[in-house]
Amino acid sequence: MAAPQTDQETRARVSARIGGISESATLAVDAKAKALKAAGRPVIGFGAGEPDFPTPQPIVDAAIAACSDPKNHRYSPAAGLPELRDAIAAKTLRDSAYTVQASQVLVTNGGKQAVYQAFQTLLDPGDEVLLPAPYWTTYPEAITLPGGVPVVVPADESTGYLVSVEQLEAARTPRTKVLLFNSPSNPTGAIYPPEQVEAIGRWALEHGIWVVTDEIYEHLVYGDARHVSMPAVVPELADTCVVLNGVAKTYAMTGWRVGWMIGPQDVIKAAANLQSHLSSNVANVSQRAALEAVSGSLDAVAEMRSAFDRRRRKIVELLSAIPGVSCPEPQGAFYAYPSVKGLLGKEIRGVRPETSVELASLVLEQAEVAVVPGEAFGTPGYFRLSYALGDEDLVTGVTRMAELLGEAK
């Protein structure tokens, strides 16, 4: 007879809360592509949302200088260097026409920490968050960790991946506390026009719903599209709005890990208290680099945007030429989000993929091209491709994929 289990043996080794977290799908695809490449396979990765440009030299120079200054070798305020908080407030006025005080700014370890802390600060168990889909893969995880409930509001290519006030109203319940808003969007590159941003903001204000608006791609906007910050066009919303942003995408600084939250002072103070126990201050050298970034010229950003715009048009052209693929033209960020529904269930090299996960796996194995399937973003039947990679790799990668998918029958 087996010995009875002890209390210690019957307890789960990992908590249910943390055990329920899914791995980041985008990072997982990127890691797999890099592993295959390291093994000698010529994989081209469209997975990670990371600019392929180096951080602009003046920013790097500011960090080099900061390394030699002993004041940066010590702890600094958990909420961020005072001069950086001042500079972020000034940058917000410059870029968004939104006036905030430095005390309303919390500097975080990248945009992801800002997302996490926003929901930890705002949500109690059972609070609902309206989550337009397609959504960034981290959003639902950040919502559920404090006990929040994501309420998905789906959109598709027929509306340019934009949700309407009517859809949001249909999803609203007495438990609705927050709307998560992301424009320009990851994964679709969609941008809400100013009049729709205002309409959604006024709807949220009318119903006492908080808005958490992620503006990390604010400067990556193309053609006639225009980004506007919701609290700038609906000033009355400022007391129930949290703005998330950072230097990662605009300044090619993904590895520097500097983001921020902007919001009402009581919310920012509470989130700063959390951060004081969670991680303390962001690395001072990174903060000094971010100070140079947000205070300096946007010339390097304009150069990157021009390259992204060229790649954007090319990837849409190439994807749209593949039978069974439909690719709306993204207006911002650096992602294309084509529908591949027309290929599902068709035979390709002896296989009939029924889902975009299965199709993405086939593309990786047979074409040696890594893409992220739409299941990661709440909308099966799509691929996300980042065009933040070199022009030659972009053309080669999509051409390889097109050759494979062109065999569908």
C-alpha positions, -999 to +999 in steps of 0.1 A: +000+000+000+013+034-010+021+058+019-004+086+023+006+119+008+016+147+031+001+182+030+033+194+014+031+168-013-004+176-023+002+213-026+008+226-061+044+235-067+034+266-086+006+289-076-026+287-097-023+324-104+012+322-119+007+287-133-021+300-154+001+325-173+008+317-209+042+322-224+044+353-246+035+340-281+055+366-299+086+360-279+082+322-282+080+325-320+111+347-320+130+324-298+122+294-320+132+312-351+165+322-335+171+287-323+166+273-358+188+299-372+215+291-347+212+255-358+221+265-394+187+269-409+181+301-429+150+311-410+136+346-415+117+358-385+086+381-387+078+375-351+093+401-328+080+437-326+115+451-325+130+478-348+161+466-367+178+500-363+205+508-336+196+532-309+205+567-321+240+577-312+233+607-290+212+585-268+240+559-266+265+587-258+243+599-229+243+564-215+281+561-218+285+594-199+260+582-173+281+551-166+310+572-154+289+594-131+289+580-095+254+594-088+241+568-112+257+540-093+232+543-064+195+539-058+173+566-071+136+574-065+114+544-073+090+565-094+118+577-117+145+604-118+128+638-112+144+652-144+131+623-165+096+627-151+098+664-159+110+656-194+082+630-200+056+656-190+072+681-214+073+655-242+037+646-236+027+682-241+049+685-272+037+653-289+001+649-277-010+684-266-018+669-233-007+688-202+004+667-172+026+673-142+057+654-134+039+640-103+015+622-127+044+603-143+058+569-132+088+556-149+087+518-153+109+489-165+096+490-200+060+493-213+051+458-201+056+468-165+034+499-171+007+476-184+010+453-155+010+480-129-019+498-144-042+468-140-028+459-106-036+494-095-071+497-110-087+463-107-103+443-080-113+406-085-144+404-108-139+439-124-144+436-162-121+451-188-134+457-224-106+444-246-109+451-284-095+422-304-071+416-321-052+425-290-015+425-279-009+391-264+002+405-230-031+424-223-053+395-212-026+381-189-021+415-172-059+418-167-064+384-152-034+385-128-052+408-104-085+389-108-099+411-137-121+396-164-112+404-200-144+409-221-133+406-257-149+429-283-139+416-317-132+435-349-120+422-383-107+435-416-142+446-427-140+475-402-102+481-405-099+462-372-116+491-353-144+486-328-174+510-326-191+527-297-221+505-304-200+473-299-185+487-267-219+496-254-233+461-262-204+446-242-208+469-212-222+455-179-225+468-143-190+451-137-173+470-165-145+492-150-119+497-177-116+500-215-082+490-229-075+512-259-045+508-283-039+530-313-018+526-333-024+490-327-003+460-321-010+436-339-029+452-367-013+486-373-048+501-372-053+537-361-086+552-348-094+585-365-097+615-342-134+617-343-138+580-333-112+585-305-133+614-292-166+594-295-152+565-276-137+588-249-170+606-244-188+572-242-164+561-215-168+594-196-206+591-198-206+557-182-178+563-156-154+538-173-117+541-169-096+541-201-061+526-202-047+539-235-014+524-248+003+549-271+037+532-275+035+535-313+024+571-314+052+583-337+049+554-362+020+567-383+019+568-421+001+585-450-029+607-440-035+589-407-031+609-375-026+597-339-044+616-312-043+609-274-077+603-260-074+626-229-062+654-252-094+653-273-116+645-242-099+666-214-127+657-190-115+621-191-081+629-175-092+619-140-102+584-152-075+578-178-041+561-177-017+566-206+010+540-212+041+548-233+078+543-236+110+547-256+112+512-270+096+515-304+100+552-312+137+553-305+147+517-312+154+511-275+136+478-268+165+465-247+169+496-226+137+489-207+121+523-200+084+529-201+060+550-182+025+555-169+007+588-168-025+592-148-043+609-119-019+615-090-036+591-066-033+562-091+003+571-099+011+573-062-004+538-056+014+523-086+047+539-074+041+522-040+037+489-057+069+495-078+088+504-047+083+468-035+084+451-069+114+465-087+125+499-072+140+523-097+146+516-134+184+513-141+198+549-139+219+545-170+187+536-190+169+565-175+196+589-185+195+575-220+157+579-220+161+615-208+182+622-239+157+604-261+125+622-250+143+656-248+161+654-281+154+657-318+129+634-336+151+634-368+162+598-363+126+588-357+116+604-390+143+583-408+131+551-392+095+559-400+104+565-437+120+530-439+090+514-421+066+532-445+085+518-475+085+483-460+048+486-451+038+492-487+060+464-500+048+438-475+011+446-483+018+443-520+035+409-516+010+395-492-020+406-512-007+388-542-010+354-525-042+336-534-064+331-503-047+359-483-063+393-476-042+421-462-056+455-452-030+483-454-018+491-418-017+528-410+007+527-380+031+506-360+052+481-380+029+451-384+008+436-412-022+414-401-034+394-431-063+371-430-053+335-440-088+321-436-089+314-473-061+289-470-074+269-440-085+233-448-066+233-481-039+208-489-003+221-489+024+196-494+003+167-481-010+186-450-044+203-444-039+229-418-073+237-401-061+266-379-037+295-383-015+279-356-011+248-378-006+269-409+021+290-392+039+258-381+038+245-417+052+278-429+081+276-404+090+240-413+086+242-450+094+278-459+116+286-430+097+317-422+084+325-387+051+343-382+028+346-352-007+331-356-038+351-349-047+328-320-021+347-299-041+379-305-076+366-299-085+362-335-078+329-352-074+328-389-048+355-392-010+360-392+010+388-377+041+398-395+064+425-382+081+444-410+107+458-387+134+438-404+157+445-434+142+451-468+160+422-484+149+397-457+113+410-459+111+403-497+129+370-494+107+359-465+074+367-480+084+353-513+093+320-497+060+320-479+041+329-511+057+300-530+046+275-503+011+289-499+007+291-537+006+253-537-027+252-517-054+232-534 
